[in-house]
Amino acid sequence: MMKNLRPNKRWLPFIIYALLAFAILGPLLKSGYIFALDSPYSLNQSFPNKFFGLDEWYPSASLPSDFIISFLDRLMPVWMWQKGALLLIFFLAGLGAHRLFPIKGLPQYYAGILYMINPFTAVRFFAGHWGFLAGYAIIPFALKAFLDLLSDGNNKNIGKVVFLTTLTGLIQLHPLFLLLLAFCVLFMSKLISVRHERSRAFHLLKSTGIAAVFFLVLNVYWIIPNLTATGTIIQQKSSAEIALFAPKSTSGFGVVFD
C-alpha cells in the first residue's frame, strides 16, 4: 500500500512561511549576534533597573517581555534566541495575513507573502526595529480575532482579543496604537451596519465593552503610571534633538503623504 507523501493542505501554509522565513534570514542564521541600528536586544540589559525604574525609561508596557528577554539571556547565548525570534516574526507575519484574508486559496498566499516581504518590513528589519515588526506580525491575528468578536461576541472570542491586544502592547506600543485605531474603524463600521437592530447593537456594545475592561485591567500597570507621569521622555530631549529626528517631507506633498 503506497503512502501519500504530499503534505496535508492544512499544514502547507506553515511549511511555506517557515521556509520563506529561513530564506529571508539566510546567511544571518550563522552563529553570531546580528547588529542593527536600533536593535532592541541589548547585550547589557538590566531587568531589575527597568522594573524598579532606575534607568532612564518610564514605566513601560514591555516589562513582561523584558523579563522574558532577561531570562533567555541566562539560558542561552543572546544571538541564538535572537535569530529564533526573527524567524518567528517573519513566519507569524506571513501566517497571520494568510489567515486574515477572506478569500481562500492562492489569494491567501499572495496576501501572506506580500505582508511578510515588502519594502516596509525590509526597512524596519535593517533599521533594527524588530519590536515593531513583532507587533506588526501579531496584528493580523488580533484583527481576525476582533472580526470574530464582532460576528459572535462569545467568551472565547473576547479572550482571544484581550490576549492578542495585550500581547501586541507587551511587545511595543507603536503597533498597539495602530491596532486600536483599526479596532475603532471596524467597530464603528459594524455598529453603523446594525444600528437599526437594537438587540445586535446591544450585544456588540456588551462584548466589546467587556473586552475593553479586561484589557484595561491587564494593562493597568503601565497605563496609570504613564497617565499620571509629570513628564515624558520627549520632554527630556532638547529642541535640537527633536528637530534632528523630526519627519521630513521628501515627496513635496507634505509629511502626511510620505
Backbone torsions as a table, in degrees:
resi	resn	phi	psi	omega
1	MET	NA	125.8	-176.9
2	MET	-84.2	140.4	178.3
3	LYS	-94.6	145.8	177.3
4	ASN	-83.7	110.7	-176.7
5	LEU	-90.0	-3.9	179.2
6	ARG	-73.5	139.3	-177.3
7	PRO	-65.0	145.6	174.8
8	ASN	-61.0	135.3	-178.2
9	LYS	-58.5	-27.4	178.6
10	ARG	-63.3	-34.2	-177.8
11	TRP	-93.5	-9.0	-176.4
12	LEU	-58.0	-44.4	177.7
13	PRO	-59.6	-38.4	179.1
14	PHE	-61.8	-43.7	-178.6
15	ILE	-66.2	-46.5	-176.7
16	ILE	-63.7	-47.3	-176.9
17	TYR	-73.1	-28.0	174.5
18	ALA	-67.3	-44.3	178.6
19	LEU	-63.4	-40.2	178.3
20	LEU	-64.9	-38.5	178.6
21	ALA	-62.2	-42.9	177.3
22	PHE	-65.5	-37.9	-179.8
23	ALA	-67.4	-36.9	-179.7
24	ILE	-63.8	-45.6	-177.4
25	LEU	-76.8	-36.7	173.9
26	GLY	48.5	-120.4	-176.4
27	PRO	-65.2	-16.3	179.2
28	LEU	-69.2	-9.8	180.0
29	LEU	-79.5	-6.3	175.5
30	LYS	-64.9	158.8	-178.9
31	SER	-61.0	143.7	-178.9
32	GLY	126.7	147.3	-177.7
33	TYR	-74.8	139.0	177.3
34	ILE	-92.8	116.8	178.1
35	PHE	-95.4	133.0	176.4
36	ALA	-138.1	170.4	-172.8
37	LEU	-53.9	-55.4	-177.0
38	ASP	-120.6	37.9	-180.0
39	SER	-55.8	128.5	-176.7
40	PRO	-79.0	-11.4	-175.0
41	TYR	-90.6	82.1	-178.5
42	SER	-71.9	147.1	180.0
43	LEU	-78.8	-11.1	-177.0
44	ASN	-131.7	39.3	178.4
45	GLN	-68.1	142.6	176.5
46	SER	-121.0	102.2	-178.9
47	PHE	-64.0	-42.0	178.3
48	PRO	-56.4	-38.8	178.9
49	ASN	-63.7	-39.8	177.6
50	LYS	-68.5	-42.4	-176.1
51	PHE	-63.5	-41.1	-177.9
52	PHE	-93.9	6.4	176.2
53	GLY	70.5	32.4	-176.5
54	LEU	-93.1	-7.7	178.2
55	ASP	-101.1	-166.3	-171.7
56	GLU	-80.0	-13.3	-172.4
57	TRP	-87.9	151.8	174.3
58	TYR	-82.0	166.8	179.3
59	PRO	-50.2	128.9	-171.6
60	SER	-118.6	148.8	175.8
61	ALA	-67.4	-18.7	-174.6
62	SER	-86.8	10.2	-179.2
63	LEU	-55.9	-45.5	177.8
64	PRO	-60.8	-41.8	178.5
65	SER	-69.7	-31.8	175.1
66	ASP	-63.8	-36.6	177.5
67	PHE	-64.5	-43.0	179.2
68	ILE	-62.3	-42.8	178.6
69	ILE	-61.3	-44.6	179.2
70	SER	-62.5	-37.7	179.4
71	PHE	-68.0	-42.8	179.4
72	LEU	-65.2	-33.4	178.4
73	ASP	-59.0	-28.0	-178.6
74	ARG	-88.2	-15.4	-178.3
75	LEU	-92.8	-33.6	-173.3
76	MET	-153.7	165.9	175.6
77	PRO	-59.8	144.8	-177.1
78	VAL	-57.7	-42.4	-176.0
79	TRP	-61.4	-28.0	-176.3
80	MET	-69.7	-52.6	-179.9
81	TRP	-76.6	-21.2	176.3
82	GLN	-61.6	-45.3	179.7
83	LYS	-68.3	-36.8	176.3
84	GLY	-62.0	-40.3	178.9
85	ALA	-65.5	-41.0	179.9
86	LEU	-66.2	-41.0	175.9
87	LEU	-59.9	-43.3	-178.7
88	LEU	-65.3	-38.1	-180.0
89	ILE	-60.3	-51.7	-178.8
90	PHE	-66.7	-39.2	178.8
91	PHE	-61.1	-47.8	-178.2
92	LEU	-67.9	-34.4	178.4
93	ALA	-60.3	-48.1	179.4
94	GLY	-66.4	-45.7	-177.8
95	LEU	-66.1	-38.9	-179.3
96	GLY	-63.9	-46.8	178.4
97	ALA	-65.3	-35.2	177.3
98	HIS	-59.4	-46.9	-177.5
99	ARG	-73.6	-29.0	-178.9
100	LEU	-72.7	-32.9	-174.4
101	PHE	-65.5	129.8	-171.8
102	PRO	-76.1	-22.4	-177.9
103	ILE	-92.4	120.5	-175.8
104	LYS	-75.5	154.5	175.9
105	GLY	101.1	-146.1	-176.2
106	LEU	-57.4	-37.1	177.9
107	PRO	-57.6	-30.5	177.8
108	GLN	-64.5	-40.9	179.3
109	TYR	-68.3	-36.9	177.2
110	TYR	-61.5	-46.5	180.0
111	ALA	-64.0	-44.0	-178.4
112	GLY	-64.1	-45.1	-179.0
113	ILE	-68.8	-39.2	179.2
114	LEU	-65.6	-39.8	179.0
115	TYR	-70.4	-29.2	-177.3
116	MET	-82.2	-41.0	-174.8
117	ILE	-123.9	107.0	179.5
118	ASN	-160.5	169.0	-178.3
119	PRO	-58.0	-34.7	-179.1
120	PHE	-63.3	-49.9	-179.3
121	THR	-67.0	-32.6	178.4
122	ALA	-64.2	-47.1	-179.5
123	VAL	-63.7	-44.6	180.0
124	ARG	-64.2	-37.0	-180.0
125	PHE	-66.3	-48.7	-178.2
126	PHE	-69.8	-25.4	177.6
127	ALA	-81.8	-6.8	179.1
128	GLY	81.0	16.9	179.4
129	HIS	-84.8	59.0	-173.1
130	TRP	-75.8	-27.8	175.0
131	GLY	-63.9	-41.6	177.4
132	PHE	-64.3	-42.1	179.3
133	LEU	-64.4	-34.4	178.1
134	ALA	-65.3	-44.2	175.6
135	GLY	-64.8	-38.5	176.8
136	TYR	-58.7	-36.6	-179.3
137	ALA	-72.0	-29.0	-178.5
138	ILE	-82.2	-26.4	-174.0
139	ILE	-53.0	-47.2	179.9
140	PRO	-58.8	-38.7	177.7
141	PHE	-63.8	-41.9	179.9
142	ALA	-66.7	-40.0	178.4
143	LEU	-64.6	-41.3	177.7
144	LYS	-61.9	-42.0	178.6
145	ALA	-65.1	-38.1	-179.6
146	PHE	-69.6	-39.0	176.0
147	LEU	-63.0	-38.9	176.1
148	ASP	-64.7	-37.8	178.3
149	LEU	-64.1	-41.1	179.1
150	LEU	-65.5	-29.2	179.2
151	SER	-83.8	-37.7	-177.7
152	ASP	-148.0	103.4	-175.5
153	GLY	-83.6	50.5	178.0
154	ASN	-81.3	172.2	-175.5
155	ASN	-62.8	-34.6	-179.8
156	LYS	-63.2	-47.4	-179.6
157	ASN	-67.1	-36.0	176.4
158	ILE	-62.6	-45.3	179.8
159	GLY	-62.5	-41.1	179.3
160	LYS	-63.6	-42.1	179.7
161	VAL	-64.7	-45.7	-179.7
162	VAL	-61.8	-45.8	-178.2
163	PHE	-63.4	-49.3	-175.5
164	LEU	-70.5	-34.7	177.0
165	THR	-67.6	-43.4	177.2
166	THR	-63.8	-41.2	178.9
167	LEU	-60.7	-40.9	177.9
168	THR	-60.6	-42.9	178.7
169	GLY	-68.2	-34.2	178.1
170	LEU	-62.1	-30.9	-178.2
171	ILE	-80.1	-52.2	178.0
172	GLN	-167.1	145.9	-175.9
173	LEU	-76.4	-27.6	-177.8
174	HIS	-58.7	-52.5	177.2
175	PRO	-66.0	-26.7	177.8
176	LEU	-63.3	-44.1	179.4
177	PHE	-65.1	-38.2	176.0
178	LEU	-63.5	-40.6	179.7
179	LEU	-65.1	-44.5	179.9
180	LEU	-64.5	-34.9	175.8
181	LEU	-63.4	-43.5	177.8
182	ALA	-64.0	-39.4	176.9
183	PHE	-58.0	-44.9	-178.0
184	CYS	-61.8	-43.5	-179.9
185	VAL	-63.6	-46.7	-179.7
186	LEU	-65.0	-40.5	-179.2
187	PHE	-65.1	-46.3	-179.2
188	MET	-65.0	-38.3	178.3
189	SER	-63.0	-44.3	179.4
190	LYS	-66.6	-41.7	-179.0
191	LEU	-63.3	-40.3	178.1
192	ILE	-64.7	-38.1	-177.7
193	SER	-69.5	-24.6	-178.5
194	VAL	-112.2	17.0	-174.4
195	ARG	-61.7	-24.7	-179.9
196	HIS	-91.0	-3.8	178.4
197	GLU	-110.3	94.5	-171.7
198	ARG	-58.5	-41.2	-177.9
199	SER	-65.5	-46.5	179.8
200	ARG	-65.2	-39.5	178.7
201	ALA	-63.9	-40.0	179.2
202	PHE	-63.4	-47.1	-180.0
203	HIS	-65.3	-33.8	177.3
204	LEU	-65.0	-46.7	178.4
205	LEU	-64.5	-37.9	-179.2
206	LYS	-65.7	-49.3	-176.8
207	SER	-66.5	-43.3	178.8
208	THR	-68.9	-34.4	177.4
209	GLY	-64.5	-42.6	177.7
210	ILE	-62.6	-43.5	178.8
211	ALA	-61.5	-41.5	-179.6
212	ALA	-64.0	-41.3	-179.7
213	VAL	-64.2	-46.5	179.7
214	PHE	-63.9	-37.0	177.3
215	PHE	-62.7	-45.0	-179.9
216	LEU	-63.3	-39.9	179.8
217	VAL	-63.9	-44.4	-178.8
218	LEU	-68.9	-24.6	-174.9
219	ASN	-111.0	14.8	-177.5
220	VAL	-64.8	-25.1	-176.3
221	TYR	-64.1	-23.7	177.8
222	TRP	-114.9	-22.5	-179.0
223	ILE	-68.7	-49.7	-178.1
224	ILE	-64.4	-47.2	177.8
225	PRO	-58.2	-37.8	-179.5
226	ASN	-73.7	-34.6	178.8
227	LEU	-72.9	-27.9	-177.1
228	THR	-101.4	1.5	-179.4
229	ALA	-65.2	142.2	-180.0
230	THR	-84.3	-11.0	179.2
231	GLY	-150.9	170.2	178.7
232	THR	-129.7	168.6	177.9
233	ILE	-62.4	-36.5	-179.3
234	ILE	-60.3	-36.8	-179.5
235	GLN	-68.1	-16.5	177.4
236	GLN	-82.8	-11.1	-178.6
237	LYS	-89.4	145.3	176.2
238	SER	-78.2	163.5	179.4
239	SER	-62.3	-32.8	178.7
240	ALA	-66.8	-39.7	178.6
241	GLU	-67.8	-40.8	178.8
242	ILE	-63.9	-40.9	178.9
243	ALA	-65.6	-34.2	-179.3
244	LEU	-65.1	-39.3	-176.6
245	PHE	-97.2	4.3	179.8
246	ALA	-68.7	145.1	178.5
247	PRO	-65.7	142.9	-178.4
248	LYS	-124.5	137.3	-179.5
249	SER	-74.1	134.2	177.7
250	THR	-118.3	-12.9	-176.4
251	SER	-93.4	-17.9	-175.8
252	GLY	88.8	-3.5	180.0
253	PHE	-107.3	8.7	-179.6
254	GLY	99.6	160.6	-175.9
255	VAL	-61.2	-36.4	-176.1
256	VAL	-58.2	-30.7	-175.7
257	PHE	-96.5	2.5	179.3
258	ASP	-90.7	NA	NA
